[in-house]
Amino acid sequence: VILALIMVVVLFTPLGRKPFKDLKIASATVRLMPPDETIRIVNPEKLEGMLEEVVIYDRDDSWGQYNGQMVEYIIILSDGSQMNVAEYNPFIIIDGTGYRCKYEPCEQLNNYANELLNERGDQSQNAGDEGFPNWGLTLSVKDITESGLTLVCTQSGGELTGELQTGS
Protein backbone atom coordinates (compact mmCIF):
# COMPACT_ATOMS: atom_id res chain seq x y z
CA VAL A 1 0.00 0.00 0.00
CA ILE A 2 2.78 2.43 0.89
CA LEU A 3 4.65 1.59 -2.31
CA ALA A 4 1.49 2.23 -4.34
CA LEU A 5 0.99 5.59 -2.60
CA ILE A 6 4.58 6.62 -3.33
CA MET A 7 4.17 5.65 -6.98
CA VAL A 8 0.97 7.74 -7.28
CA VAL A 9 2.68 10.78 -5.74
CA VAL A 10 5.71 10.43 -8.02
CA LEU A 11 3.65 9.89 -11.17
CA PHE A 12 1.22 12.76 -10.58
CA THR A 13 3.54 15.38 -9.13
CA PRO A 14 4.52 17.79 -11.89
CA LEU A 15 8.25 17.79 -12.44
CA GLY A 16 9.62 21.14 -13.39
CA ARG A 17 12.92 22.42 -14.61
CA LYS A 18 14.87 25.63 -14.13
CA PRO A 19 15.66 27.03 -17.60
CA PHE A 20 17.76 29.97 -16.41
CA LYS A 21 20.49 28.21 -14.44
CA ASP A 22 23.90 29.97 -14.69
CA LEU A 23 22.45 32.91 -16.64
CA LYS A 24 24.92 35.77 -17.22
CA ILE A 25 23.13 39.02 -18.09
CA ALA A 26 25.10 41.92 -19.58
CA SER A 27 22.13 44.32 -19.71
CA ALA A 28 18.35 44.25 -19.59
CA THR A 29 15.20 46.32 -19.88
CA VAL A 30 11.68 45.54 -18.75
CA ARG A 31 8.45 46.50 -20.45
CA LEU A 32 5.21 46.54 -18.46
CA MET A 33 1.93 46.18 -20.39
CA PRO A 34 -0.19 47.90 -19.16
CA PRO A 35 0.86 50.72 -18.74
CA ASP A 36 3.18 50.21 -21.78
CA GLU A 37 6.28 51.53 -20.02
CA THR A 38 9.88 50.42 -20.62
CA ILE A 39 12.59 50.73 -17.97
CA ARG A 40 16.33 50.03 -18.09
CA ILE A 41 17.45 47.63 -15.36
CA VAL A 42 20.48 49.00 -13.54
CA ASN A 43 21.17 45.89 -11.45
CA PRO A 44 21.02 42.82 -13.75
CA GLU A 45 22.46 40.59 -11.00
CA LYS A 46 19.20 40.90 -9.06
CA LEU A 47 17.25 39.85 -12.16
CA GLU A 48 19.63 36.90 -12.67
CA GLY A 49 18.90 35.67 -9.15
CA MET A 50 15.14 35.89 -9.64
CA LEU A 51 15.25 34.15 -13.02
CA GLU A 52 17.33 31.30 -11.57
CA GLU A 53 14.40 30.54 -9.23
CA VAL A 54 11.87 30.19 -12.08
CA VAL A 55 10.50 26.65 -12.51
CA ILE A 56 8.68 25.74 -15.72
CA TYR A 57 6.45 22.76 -16.40
CA ASP A 58 4.65 21.77 -19.59
CA ARG A 59 4.58 23.90 -22.73
CA ASP A 60 1.31 25.84 -22.82
CA ASP A 61 0.54 28.51 -25.39
CA SER A 62 -2.92 29.31 -24.00
CA TRP A 63 -1.46 32.37 -22.23
CA GLY A 64 -2.81 34.52 -25.09
CA GLN A 65 -6.34 33.82 -23.86
CA TYR A 66 -5.72 35.48 -20.49
CA ASN A 67 -6.08 39.12 -19.44
CA GLY A 68 -3.83 41.02 -17.10
CA GLN A 69 -0.44 42.67 -16.89
CA MET A 70 2.41 41.19 -18.90
CA VAL A 71 5.96 41.97 -17.88
CA GLU A 72 8.54 41.39 -20.63
CA TYR A 73 12.25 41.33 -19.87
CA ILE A 74 14.50 42.00 -22.89
CA ILE A 75 17.84 40.50 -21.90
CA ILE A 76 21.26 40.83 -23.53
CA LEU A 77 23.47 37.98 -22.37
CA SER A 78 27.20 38.27 -21.78
CA ASP A 79 27.85 36.42 -25.07
CA GLY A 80 25.90 39.14 -26.97
CA SER A 81 22.80 37.06 -27.68
CA GLN A 82 19.32 38.33 -26.83
CA MET A 83 16.58 36.58 -24.90
CA ASN A 84 13.00 37.72 -24.30
CA VAL A 85 11.30 36.47 -21.15
CA ALA A 86 7.73 37.51 -20.46
CA GLU A 87 6.00 36.88 -17.15
CA TYR A 88 2.23 36.46 -17.39
CA ASN A 89 1.39 34.40 -14.31
CA PRO A 90 0.70 31.43 -14.32
CA PHE A 91 2.78 31.45 -17.51
CA ILE A 92 6.27 32.38 -18.55
CA ILE A 93 7.00 32.98 -22.22
CA ILE A 94 10.60 32.34 -23.30
CA ASP A 95 11.43 33.69 -26.76
CA GLY A 96 7.79 33.30 -27.81
CA THR A 97 7.15 29.83 -26.35
CA GLY A 98 4.77 29.66 -23.37
CA TYR A 99 5.11 27.37 -20.36
CA ARG A 100 3.16 26.83 -17.17
CA CYS A 101 5.33 27.93 -14.27
CA LYS A 102 5.63 27.86 -10.52
CA TYR A 103 3.60 30.78 -9.16
CA GLU A 104 5.90 32.45 -6.62
CA PRO A 105 9.04 33.07 -8.74
CA CYS A 106 6.95 34.49 -11.58
CA GLU A 107 5.02 36.71 -9.21
CA GLN A 108 8.38 37.96 -7.91
CA LEU A 109 9.35 38.97 -11.47
CA ASN A 110 6.10 40.91 -11.79
CA ASN A 111 6.57 42.62 -8.42
CA TYR A 112 10.16 43.59 -9.32
CA ALA A 113 9.06 45.23 -12.57
CA ASN A 114 6.34 47.21 -10.79
CA GLU A 115 8.82 48.29 -8.09
CA LEU A 116 11.12 49.61 -10.83
CA LEU A 117 8.17 51.48 -12.36
CA ASN A 118 7.32 53.06 -9.01
CA GLU A 119 10.97 54.02 -8.38
CA ARG A 120 11.19 55.59 -11.83
CA GLY A 121 8.30 57.87 -10.95
CA ASP A 122 10.57 59.34 -8.26
CA GLN A 123 13.42 60.14 -10.69
CA SER A 124 14.43 63.52 -12.05
CA GLN A 125 12.07 65.64 -14.14
CA ASN A 126 14.72 65.54 -16.89
CA ALA A 127 13.90 61.95 -17.70
CA GLY A 128 12.37 61.12 -21.08
CA ASP A 129 9.49 58.74 -21.77
CA GLU A 130 11.62 55.66 -21.09
CA GLY A 131 13.15 56.92 -17.85
CA PHE A 132 16.43 57.87 -19.55
CA PRO A 133 17.80 61.40 -19.98
CA ASN A 134 16.09 63.29 -22.82
CA TRP A 135 18.87 64.09 -25.32
CA GLY A 136 16.50 65.34 -28.00
CA LEU A 137 16.61 62.19 -30.14
CA THR A 138 14.15 59.35 -30.52
CA LEU A 139 15.33 56.13 -32.12
CA SER A 140 12.96 53.57 -33.60
CA VAL A 141 13.13 50.73 -36.09
CA LYS A 142 10.95 49.78 -39.05
CA ASP A 143 11.00 47.39 -42.00
CA ILE A 144 12.45 44.58 -39.89
CA THR A 145 13.48 41.52 -41.90
CA GLU A 146 15.81 38.57 -41.35
CA SER A 147 18.59 40.42 -43.19
CA GLY A 148 18.25 43.93 -41.75
CA LEU A 149 16.15 46.82 -40.57
CA THR A 150 15.80 50.58 -40.97
CA LEU A 151 16.86 52.75 -38.03
CA VAL A 152 14.85 55.98 -37.79
CA CYS A 153 16.35 58.95 -35.88
CA THR A 154 13.85 61.70 -35.00
CA GLN A 155 14.72 65.00 -33.36
CA SER A 156 12.50 65.91 -30.43
CA GLY A 157 12.74 69.38 -28.99
CA GLY A 158 15.55 71.87 -29.41
CA GLU A 159 16.20 73.94 -32.51
CA LEU A 160 17.19 72.59 -35.90
CA THR A 161 20.59 74.10 -36.80
CA GLY A 162 21.51 72.16 -39.90
CA GLU A 163 21.14 68.89 -41.74
CA LEU A 164 22.45 65.49 -40.76
CA GLN A 165 25.35 64.52 -42.97
CA THR A 166 25.56 60.81 -43.81
CA GLY A 167 27.86 58.76 -45.94
CA SER A 168 28.05 55.26 -47.26
VENGIUR-V46319 format. One record per pair of residues at least 12 apart in sequence whose C-alpha atoms are under 10 Angstrom apart, sorted by the first residue. I is the first residue (numbers start at 1). J is the second residue. Records with the same first field share a line. If there is no record, write none. Layout:
# VENGIUR-V46319
I: J, J
This chain:
# VENGIUR-V46319
14: 56, 57, 58
15: 55, 56, 57, 58
16: 54, 55, 56, 57, 58, 100, 101, 102
17: 53, 54, 55, 56, 57, 58, 101, 102
18: 51, 52, 53, 54, 55, 56, 57, 101
19: 51, 52, 53, 54, 55, 56, 94
20: 48, 49, 50, 51, 52, 53, 54, 55
21: 48, 49, 51, 52, 53, 54
22: 48, 49, 51, 52
23: 45, 47, 48, 49, 51, 52, 77, 78
24: 44, 45, 48, 75, 76, 77, 78, 79
25: 43, 44, 45, 47, 48, 75, 76, 77, 78, 79, 80, 81, 82, 83
26: 43, 44, 45, 75, 76, 77, 78, 79, 80, 81, 82
27: 40, 41, 42, 43, 44, 45, 74, 75, 76, 77, 78, 80, 82
28: 40, 41, 42, 43, 44, 47, 73, 74, 75, 76, 77, 82, 83, 84
29: 41, 42, 44, 72, 73, 74, 75, 76, 84, 113
30: 71, 72, 73, 74, 75, 84, 85, 86, 112, 113, 114, 116, 117
31: 70, 71, 72, 73, 74, 86, 113, 114, 117, 130
32: 69, 70, 71, 72, 73, 86, 87, 110, 113, 114, 117
33: 68, 69, 70, 71, 72
34: 68, 69, 70, 71
35: 69, 70, 117
36: 69, 70, 71
37: 71, 117, 129, 130, 131
38: 71, 72, 73, 74, 113, 116, 117, 129, 130, 131, 132
39: 73, 113, 116, 117, 120, 129, 130, 131, 132
40: 73, 74, 116, 120, 130, 131, 132
41: 73, 74, 75, 113, 116
42: 116
44: 75, 76
46: 112
47: 73, 75, 109, 112, 113
50: 105, 106, 108, 109, 112
51: 85, 105, 106, 108, 109
52: 105
53: 102, 104, 105, 106, 108
54: 92, 101, 102, 103, 104, 105, 106, 107, 108, 109
55: 92, 99, 100, 101, 102, 103, 104, 105, 106
56: 90, 91, 92, 93, 98, 99, 100, 101, 102, 103, 106
57: 91, 92, 98, 99, 100, 101, 102
58: 98, 99, 100, 101
59: 91, 92, 93, 97, 98, 99, 100, 101
60: 91, 92, 93, 97, 98, 99, 100, 101
61: 91, 92, 93, 96, 97, 98, 99, 100
62: 91, 98, 99, 100
63: 88, 89, 90, 91, 92, 93, 97, 98, 99, 100
64: 88, 91, 98
66: 88, 89, 90, 91
67: 88
68: 88, 89
69: 87, 88, 89, 110
70: 86, 87, 88, 89, 91, 92, 93, 110
71: 85, 86, 87, 88, 89, 92, 106, 109, 110, 111, 112, 113, 114
72: 84, 85, 86, 87, 88, 92, 93, 94, 109, 110, 113
73: 85, 86, 87, 94, 109, 113
74: 86, 95
82: 95
83: 95, 96
84: 96
85: 97, 98
86: 98, 106, 109, 110
87: 101, 105, 106, 107, 108, 109, 110
88: 100, 101, 106, 107, 109, 110
89: 101, 102, 103, 104, 105, 106, 107, 109, 110
90: 102, 103, 104, 106, 107
91: 103, 106
92: 106
117: 131
120: 132
134: 156, 157
135: 155, 156, 157, 158
136: 154, 155, 156, 157, 158, 159
137: 153, 154, 155, 156, 157, 158
138: 152, 153, 154, 155, 156
139: 151, 152, 153, 154, 155
140: 152, 153, 154
141: 153
